[in-house]
Amino acid sequence: MLALIWGSSFILIKKGLGHFQAGQVGAYRIAVAYVALLPIALRGLSSIPLDRWPFLAVSGFLGNLFPAWLFAIAQTKLDSSVTGILNTLTPLFTFIISLLFFGRPARFTQVVGLGLGFFGAAGLSFVSAGGQIGTFNHYALLIALATLCYGFSINTIASKLQALPSVLISAAGIFTVGPVAVAYLAATGFHHQIAISTASWGAFGYLTLLGLMGTAVGLVMFNKLVKISSPVFASSVTYVIPLFALGWGLLDGEQPTWLHLGGLTLILAGVYAINRGR
């Protein structure tokens, strides 16, 4: 279910970008989740120890706001299906962060898995939308940066926020960044664009669905998964996300090639090797 929700996010971002700026797309999905989860956050504020708020802010900024902006900007130059494939870098960065900052040991098979995954991602960065090998697409680096942010956030939740309910982690994390997103929308005239253009209403609906399901509901489900399993296992939901992202891309006229699928295969092989080495 989580893979279906998040695998559909990339096509919703694409639909939103047809009428709104990339920054607005990212900020609005966070603003919707902020409003949806605000009652939960307000009800649980008094139960959160003060020393947990810095970690909740890490979850809010690195697990939500920054990736929302990075994905939207990247999709101005990348197909939604390719973005969904590159999102599979999340378990690789989750593993790297756990090694460097959380004292997790590594085995040889896991190091091999990292190499496979990053080789596949690097190869994808040179494949054009038509399937030809071309110049390096620097927008792929934005996706890599977003998945690096996810890696920090996932490890922080698993190691520092285990004592809090997953719903409260999600609501409080969004609570730390919601005002930033709302302020950005106000500063860029988002509400005026909706008021003066009926053509933008469809995109507005897609982004509202993205905020409610792809951010609010998906975030609660994912944080629960982190708490009941492990960071790397939870991030391995990205095994299935590309299937839905590719499917939606095909329905929308995108044409992934064998080179795209080859890159995906290498990344997933790397993720498998990392999990098998646990």
C-alpha positions as CSV (number, residue, x, y, z in Angstrom):
1,M,0.0,0.0,0.0
2,L,2.8,2.4,0.8
3,A,4.5,1.6,-2.5
4,L,1.3,2.3,-4.3
5,I,0.9,5.6,-2.5
6,W,4.4,6.8,-3.0
7,G,4.8,5.3,-6.5
8,S,1.9,7.5,-7.5
9,S,3.5,10.6,-6.1
10,F,5.7,11.2,-9.1
11,I,2.9,11.4,-11.7
12,L,1.0,13.7,-9.3
13,I,4.0,16.0,-9.1
14,K,4.2,16.0,-12.9
15,K,0.6,17.0,-13.2
16,G,1.1,19.8,-10.7
17,L,4.1,21.2,-12.5
18,G,1.9,21.8,-15.5
19,H,0.5,24.9,-13.8
20,F,2.6,25.7,-10.8
21,Q,6.3,26.5,-10.1
22,A,8.4,23.6,-8.7
23,G,8.8,25.4,-5.4
24,Q,5.1,25.8,-5.1
25,V,4.4,22.1,-5.8
26,G,6.8,21.1,-3.1
27,A,5.5,23.6,-0.6
28,Y,1.8,22.9,-1.2
29,R,2.1,19.2,-0.6
30,I,3.7,20.0,2.8
31,A,1.1,22.6,3.6
32,V,-1.7,20.2,2.9
33,A,-0.1,17.5,5.2
34,Y,0.5,20.3,7.8
35,V,-3.2,21.1,7.9
36,A,-4.3,17.5,7.9
37,L,-2.0,16.5,10.8
38,L,-2.2,19.7,12.8
39,P,-4.9,18.5,15.2
40,I,-2.8,15.4,16.0
41,A,0.3,17.6,16.5
42,L,-1.5,20.1,18.8
43,R,-3.0,17.3,20.9
44,G,0.4,15.6,21.4
45,L,2.7,18.6,21.9
46,S,2.7,18.4,25.7
47,S,3.7,14.7,25.6
48,I,6.9,15.4,23.5
49,P,10.1,15.9,25.6
50,L,11.9,19.1,24.7
51,D,15.1,17.2,23.9
52,R,13.3,15.3,21.1
53,W,12.3,18.4,19.1
54,P,15.7,18.9,17.3
55,F,15.3,15.3,16.0
56,L,11.7,16.0,15.0
57,A,13.0,19.1,13.1
58,V,15.5,16.8,11.3
59,S,12.6,14.6,10.3
60,G,10.6,17.6,9.2
61,F,13.2,19.3,7.1
62,L,15.3,16.4,5.8
63,G,12.5,13.8,5.6
64,N,9.8,16.1,4.1
65,L,10.3,19.8,3.1
66,F,13.7,19.6,1.4
67,P,13.0,16.4,-0.6
68,A,9.6,17.8,-1.6
69,W,11.3,20.8,-3.2
70,L,14.2,18.7,-4.7
71,F,11.9,16.2,-6.4
72,A,9.7,18.9,-7.8
73,I,12.7,20.8,-9.3
74,A,14.2,17.6,-10.7
75,Q,11.0,16.6,-12.4
76,T,11.1,19.7,-14.5
77,K,13.8,17.9,-16.5
78,L,13.2,14.3,-15.7
79,D,10.4,11.9,-16.5
80,S,8.2,10.9,-13.5
81,S,9.1,7.2,-14.2
82,V,12.9,7.9,-14.1
83,T,12.5,9.9,-10.9
84,G,10.7,6.9,-9.4
85,I,13.6,4.7,-10.4
86,L,16.2,7.0,-8.9
87,N,14.2,7.1,-5.7
88,T,15.5,3.6,-5.1
89,L,18.7,5.2,-4.0
90,T,17.0,5.7,-0.6
91,P,18.0,2.4,1.0
92,L,21.6,2.9,-0.2
93,F,22.0,6.3,1.5
94,T,20.1,5.0,4.5
95,F,22.7,2.3,4.9
96,I,25.6,4.7,4.3
97,I,24.3,7.1,7.0
98,S,23.9,4.3,9.4
99,L,27.5,3.3,8.8
100,L,29.0,6.8,9.1
101,F,26.9,8.3,11.9
102,F,25.1,5.5,13.8
103,G,27.8,2.9,14.3
104,R,26.5,0.2,12.1
105,P,29.0,-2.4,10.9
106,A,29.3,-3.3,7.2
107,R,30.0,-6.6,5.4
108,F,31.6,-7.2,2.1
109,T,28.4,-8.1,0.3
110,Q,26.9,-4.8,1.5
111,V,29.8,-2.8,0.1
112,V,29.4,-4.6,-3.2
113,G,25.7,-3.7,-3.1
114,L,26.5,-0.1,-2.7
115,G,28.8,-0.2,-5.7
116,L,26.1,-1.9,-7.8
117,G,23.4,0.6,-6.8
118,F,25.4,3.7,-7.4
119,F,26.7,2.3,-10.8
120,G,23.1,1.8,-11.9
121,A,22.1,5.3,-10.8
122,A,25.1,6.9,-12.5
123,G,24.2,5.0,-15.7
124,L,20.6,6.3,-15.5
125,S,21.9,9.8,-15.3
126,F,23.3,9.5,-18.8
127,V,20.2,8.1,-20.4
128,S,18.0,10.6,-22.2
129,A,14.2,10.5,-22.1
130,G,14.3,8.8,-25.6
131,G,16.6,6.1,-24.3
132,Q,19.9,7.2,-25.9
133,I,23.2,7.6,-24.1
134,G,23.9,11.3,-23.9
135,T,25.3,14.0,-21.6
136,F,25.1,13.8,-17.8
137,N,21.7,15.1,-16.5
138,H,22.6,17.2,-13.5
139,Y,19.0,17.1,-12.3
140,A,19.6,13.5,-11.3
141,L,21.9,14.8,-8.6
142,L,18.9,16.6,-7.0
143,I,17.2,13.2,-6.6
144,A,20.4,11.8,-5.1
145,L,20.4,14.7,-2.6
146,A,16.8,14.1,-1.7
147,T,17.4,10.4,-1.0
148,L,20.4,11.4,1.1
149,C,18.1,13.6,3.1
150,Y,15.8,10.6,3.5
151,G,18.7,8.5,4.8
152,F,19.4,11.0,7.6
153,S,15.7,11.3,8.5
154,I,15.1,7.5,8.6
155,N,18.1,6.8,10.8
156,T,17.1,9.7,13.1
157,I,13.6,8.3,13.5
158,A,14.9,4.8,14.2
159,S,17.5,5.8,16.7
160,K,16.2,8.9,18.4
161,L,12.4,8.8,18.2
162,Q,11.5,5.2,19.0
163,A,9.7,6.2,22.2
164,L,7.1,8.4,20.4
165,P,4.0,7.0,18.5
166,S,4.5,6.9,14.7
167,V,1.5,9.2,14.1
168,L,2.9,11.8,16.5
169,I,6.3,11.6,14.9
170,S,4.7,12.3,11.5
171,A,2.5,15.1,12.8
172,A,5.2,16.8,14.9
173,G,7.8,16.6,12.1
174,I,5.4,18.2,9.7
175,F,4.5,20.8,12.4
176,T,8.1,22.0,12.4
177,V,8.1,22.8,8.6
178,G,4.4,23.6,7.9
179,P,4.7,27.3,8.6
180,V,7.7,27.5,6.3
181,A,5.8,26.0,3.5
182,V,2.7,28.2,4.1
183,A,4.9,31.3,4.2
184,Y,6.6,30.3,0.9
185,L,3.2,29.8,-0.8
186,A,2.0,33.2,0.4
187,A,5.2,34.9,-0.8
188,T,4.9,33.4,-4.3
189,G,1.2,34.2,-4.8
190,F,0.0,30.6,-4.9
191,H,-3.5,31.6,-3.9
192,H,-3.8,34.2,-6.6
193,Q,-2.9,31.7,-9.3
194,I,-5.7,29.5,-8.2
195,A,-8.2,32.4,-8.0
196,I,-7.5,33.8,-11.5
197,S,-7.1,30.6,-13.5
198,T,-9.7,27.9,-13.7
199,A,-7.2,25.8,-15.7
200,S,-5.1,25.4,-12.6
201,W,-7.9,23.7,-10.6
202,G,-7.1,20.3,-12.0
203,A,-3.4,20.6,-11.0
204,F,-4.6,22.0,-7.6
205,G,-6.6,18.8,-7.1
206,Y,-3.7,16.5,-8.0
207,L,-1.5,18.3,-5.5
208,T,-4.1,18.2,-2.8
209,L,-4.3,14.4,-3.3
210,L,-0.5,14.3,-3.2
211,G,-0.3,16.2,0.1
212,L,-3.0,14.1,1.8
213,M,-2.0,10.7,0.6
214,G,1.6,11.0,-0.5
215,T,2.8,13.0,2.4
216,A,0.3,12.8,5.4
217,V,-0.9,9.2,5.1
218,G,2.3,7.8,3.5
219,L,4.4,9.5,6.2
220,V,2.5,7.9,9.1
221,M,2.6,4.5,7.4
222,F,6.3,4.8,6.8
223,N,7.2,5.9,10.3
224,K,5.3,3.0,11.7
225,L,7.2,0.7,9.4
226,V,10.5,2.1,10.6
227,K,9.5,1.6,14.2
228,I,8.4,-2.1,13.8
229,S,11.3,-3.2,11.5
230,S,14.6,-1.4,10.8
231,P,15.6,1.7,8.8
232,V,17.1,-0.2,5.8
233,F,14.1,-2.7,5.7
234,A,11.6,0.2,5.8
235,S,13.4,2.1,3.1
236,S,13.3,-1.0,0.9
237,V,9.7,-0.2,0.1
238,T,11.5,1.4,-2.8
239,Y,11.8,-2.1,-4.3
240,V,8.1,-1.8,-5.4
241,I,7.7,2.0,-5.9
242,P,9.3,2.0,-9.4
243,L,6.8,-0.5,-10.6
244,F,3.9,1.9,-9.9
245,A,6.0,4.9,-11.1
246,L,6.7,3.1,-14.4
247,G,3.1,2.1,-14.8
248,W,1.8,5.6,-14.3
249,G,4.5,7.0,-16.6
250,L,3.5,4.5,-19.4
251,L,-0.2,5.5,-19.0
252,D,0.9,9.1,-19.4
253,G,2.8,8.6,-22.6
254,E,6.3,8.2,-21.2
255,Q,8.5,5.6,-22.8
256,P,11.0,3.9,-20.4
257,T,13.6,1.9,-22.3
258,W,15.7,-1.2,-21.6
259,L,18.5,1.1,-20.5
260,H,16.2,2.6,-17.8
261,L,15.2,-0.9,-16.7
262,G,18.8,-2.0,-16.6
263,G,19.7,0.9,-14.3
264,L,16.8,0.0,-12.1
265,T,17.9,-3.7,-12.0
266,L,21.4,-2.7,-10.8
267,I,20.1,-0.4,-8.1
268,L,17.7,-3.0,-6.8
269,A,20.4,-5.7,-6.9
270,G,22.5,-3.4,-4.7
271,V,19.6,-2.9,-2.3
272,Y,19.1,-6.7,-2.1
273,A,22.8,-7.3,-1.4
274,I,22.7,-4.7,1.4
275,N,19.7,-6.4,3.0
276,R,21.0,-9.9,2.5
277,G,24.2,-8.8,4.3
278,R,22.4,-7.7,7.5
